């Protein structure tokens, strides 16, 4: 019975992870379009080890500005989605809230 109660949370957690994956793809395209793929790789590695995911925020902004040619407000709105995935602690607490228990990712 406990698994049935966790199912909606697991579906929402999967949706949240899908948004995160899409955000990272958009960020990669933004960094690579503006600075080239080597700098995109450097930004991703620094973001991975830095503890704050500035890669997704800045990359999404670059993608919206350079590739989509959106206005400043629209570009900031797309980049703001990356703030959800800013730190690992935020994601852990959200997933834990959605599934109704402790979430400990395998590292």
C-alpha positions as CSV (number, residue, x, y, z in Angstrom):
1,X,0.0,0.0,0.0
2,X,2.9,2.3,0.7
3,X,4.2,2.0,-2.9
4,X,0.8,3.1,-4.3
5,X,0.9,6.2,-2.2
6,X,4.4,7.0,-3.5
7,X,3.4,6.6,-7.1
8,X,2.2,10.2,-7.8
9,X,5.3,11.5,-6.2
10,X,7.5,9.2,-8.2
11,X,5.8,10.4,-11.4
12,X,6.3,14.0,-10.4
13,X,10.0,13.3,-9.5
14,X,10.5,11.8,-12.9
15,X,8.9,14.8,-14.6
16,X,11.2,17.1,-12.6
17,X,14.2,15.1,-13.6
18,X,13.1,15.3,-17.2
19,X,12.9,19.1,-17.0
20,X,16.4,19.1,-15.5
21,X,17.8,17.0,-18.3
22,X,16.2,19.3,-20.9
23,X,17.6,22.3,-19.1
24,X,21.1,20.8,-19.2
25,X,20.8,20.1,-22.9
26,X,19.6,23.7,-23.5
27,X,22.5,25.0,-21.4
28,X,25.0,22.9,-23.3
29,X,23.7,24.3,-26.6
30,X,23.9,27.8,-25.3
31,X,27.4,27.5,-24.1
32,X,28.6,25.8,-27.2
33,X,26.8,28.3,-29.5
34,X,28.3,31.3,-27.7
35,X,31.8,30.1,-26.8
36,X,32.4,26.8,-28.5
37,X,32.2,23.2,-27.1
38,X,35.5,23.3,-25.2
39,X,34.3,26.2,-23.1
40,X,31.0,24.4,-22.6
41,X,32.8,21.4,-21.3
42,X,34.9,23.6,-19.0
43,X,31.8,25.3,-17.7
44,X,30.0,22.0,-17.1
45,X,33.0,20.5,-15.2
46,X,33.4,23.6,-13.1
47,X,29.7,23.6,-12.3
48,X,29.8,19.9,-11.4
49,X,32.6,20.3,-8.9
50,X,31.6,23.8,-7.7
51,X,28.5,22.9,-5.9
52,X,26.3,25.4,-7.7
53,X,24.9,24.8,-11.1
54,X,25.7,28.1,-12.8
55,X,26.2,26.1,-16.0
56,X,22.4,25.6,-16.4
57,X,21.5,29.1,-15.6
58,X,24.0,30.9,-17.8
59,X,23.8,28.4,-20.6
60,X,20.0,28.6,-20.8
61,X,20.3,32.4,-21.0
62,X,22.9,32.2,-23.7
63,X,20.7,29.7,-25.6
64,X,17.7,32.0,-25.5
65,X,19.7,35.1,-26.4
66,X,21.9,33.7,-29.2
67,X,20.0,30.8,-30.7
68,X,16.3,31.7,-30.2
69,X,16.8,35.5,-30.3
70,X,14.5,36.1,-27.4
71,X,14.2,39.4,-25.6
72,X,16.0,39.9,-22.3
73,X,12.9,39.2,-20.1
74,X,12.1,35.9,-21.9
75,X,15.7,34.9,-21.7
76,X,15.8,35.5,-17.9
77,X,12.6,33.5,-17.5
78,X,14.1,30.5,-19.2
79,X,17.3,30.8,-17.2
80,X,15.3,31.1,-14.0
81,X,14.2,27.5,-14.5
82,X,17.8,26.5,-14.0
83,X,17.7,28.0,-10.5
84,X,15.5,25.0,-9.4
85,X,18.5,22.8,-10.0
86,X,21.0,25.2,-8.4
87,X,22.3,23.0,-5.7
88,X,22.0,19.3,-5.0
89,X,20.4,19.9,-1.6
90,X,17.5,21.7,-3.1
91,X,16.8,18.8,-5.5
92,X,17.1,16.2,-2.7
93,X,14.6,18.0,-0.5
94,X,12.1,18.4,-3.4
95,X,12.4,14.8,-4.5
96,X,12.1,13.7,-0.8
97,X,9.0,15.8,-0.5
98,X,7.5,14.4,-3.7
99,X,8.0,10.7,-2.8
100,X,7.2,11.1,0.9
101,X,10.4,9.9,2.4
102,X,14.2,10.1,2.4
103,X,15.8,10.1,-1.0
104,X,19.4,9.1,-1.1
105,X,20.9,9.0,-4.6
106,X,23.6,6.4,-5.3
107,X,26.9,8.2,-5.9
